[in-house]
Amino acid sequence: MQHALALAAGGATEDEVPVGAVVVQGEAVIGEGWNQPIGRHDPTAHAEVMALRAAGRQLSNYRLTGSTLYVTLEPCLMCVGAMVHARVARLVFGACDPKGGAVSSLCRGFELPGLNHRVEVTGGMLADECGEVLKRFFRARRG
């Protein structure tokens, strides 16, 4: 999660909402990303999606079986869907997102009926630190 926090901080320097994500398989980092929808003009360029794309390229496979995705903020429904399609085994997230989180805040996206894959979830890892990165970013923007 420390690595994801560093990626989030880097994203903030690009005026992106500071969220970072890392995909790990075994002991190896196979993908990483940070929010980039503004700079890339791409609404799908969330940190999780960027990390999943990098991991898929690294493995030459869109299936990331056995992987764990670490992300500083609770994922949205789009990112939950991407993790299901990628067959991510486990999600570890930091801060909850009461406005857009689709793991435990707004809905339980991984528990939707009909999904053909389930993801193990651990929430709240370094939640205070992850939340503080976001709070600092938005305080600075409000001036």
Salt bridges, closest charged atoms under 4 A:
GLU32 OE1 - HIS3 NE2 2.63
ASP42 OD2 - ARG53 NH1 3.69
GLU120 OE2 - ARG90 NE 3.68
GLU132 OE2 - ARG139 NH2 2.79
